[in-house]
Amino acid sequence: MEKIVSLCKRRGFVYPGSEIYGGLANTYDYGPLGVELKNNVKQLWWKYFVQQREDMVGLDGGIILNPEVWKASGHIKNFKDALVECKNCHHRFRPDKLEDPSKCPDCGGSFTTPRTFSGLFETTIGPVEEEGTVAYLRPETAQNMFVNFKNILDSTNKKIPFGLGQIGKAFRNEITTGNFIFRTIEFEQMEIEYFISPDDDWSKVFEGWLQYIYGFAERIGLERQNFYNHEIPEAERAFYSKRTIDIEYKFPFGQDELWAIAYRTDYDLTRHQETSGKSMEYFDEATKKKYIPHVIEPTFGFDRTMLAILSEAYAEEGERVVLKLNPKVAPYKVAVFPLLANKPQLVELARKIYSDLKKDFNVAWDERGNIGKRYFAQDEIGTPWCITIDFDSLEKNDVTVRDRDTMKQERIKIGELKEYFEEKLK
Ligand code: GAP
């Protein structure tokens, strides 16, 4: 973990939040490479889960919703955890997450009696902090999709079964710290609410989504052997769920929840119908029956996905550190180097290749130090291919393309570079 955290800061993937003010616990900022990696993963997710499926459409809802939403969803009442504080070192823990809840894992001290605290982030709307102006930052993106269920039916031609996908920020007042971007107070989720008929076999739909999720893992370069499906027993399930599988991943600090899939029944839509007084029923034209749909929810913690991708890609090979990222998610696809920075002809041709490729790919430029150092610098940030323009390039119109993983080099005609990389990125 330490090596990954250090690389993330050194090379601009992830910085500690508000660092010049001493930081703020459990907050991070994504740097220039982090934002590229993030955008690539989001695009792949959106394409795979929304655009490539006929039964899916997207949504981008707000972070602040009418507080009634959280009353209806049960979060105001139920989204609470117990907290204990060590009487000696004053570190705070959730007793349910401790292996031995009788003593502090940091110093062995004894705990205060547990207190409950709300995981909801409160804010106030308007200039005066008065009764009725309290609002909450959403603790899950899911509720936007439930409260817009009727809008979706009225504005699209979707028929059940169909689903909604959304990527966005969520906020939770987390008290346990550590493990980098694994648990933060502000994070992103990529969630799906898939609506089915109460007569459908929900367990079949559930299994189908579970398999489909693993197709995404493969696309972003995460190996199946690093995953574990953890069936959550009833007593530990969220208040809205009839079945939950936590899709756990072998992080460098241990196996823990990466994604999850839950059968939320008709809990949310029913609660919104009761609380808002608006019908959430669906009219099935084929059977002429009205019903409140049931929901299967695949959910993906986005920042945890980033951590899994970075951990799986990190490798040390002899002197070099290499991020073996799937080229589709790599921040830069290609780096372009003139062999010598003080030879104007080489630099000119290299600049031309760089600007031409930049129209189609995210391309890095480097002319510092020697070629070996430049390769190592690109390996460390996961750039799959490096192009070197040398004296032969001026004569023969070709360049050396070096592969990050095999370190093999081949000569490619300058006019064929675009197709060459497009083919590799298919
Ligand atoms: N809508 C269902 C839901 O929110 P959850 O299991 O509470 O379910 C979904 O959260 C995912 O969000 C988790 O699998 C995890 O990846 C991510 N997540 C939850 N809390 C997080 C936190 N504090 N920091 C980063 N990711 C978090």
Boltz pocket constraint, residues with backbone or C-beta under 6 A from the ligand:
constraints:
  - pocket:
      binder: B
      contacts: [[A, 139], [A, 140], [A, 141], [A, 142], [A, 172], [A, 174], [A, 181], [A, 182], [A, 183], [A, 184], [A, 185], [A, 186], [A, 187], [A, 188], [A, 189], [A, 191], [A, 257], [A, 258], [A, 259], [A, 260], [A, 297], [A, 299], [A, 300], [A, 301], [A, 302], [A, 303], [A, 304]]
      max_distance: 6.0
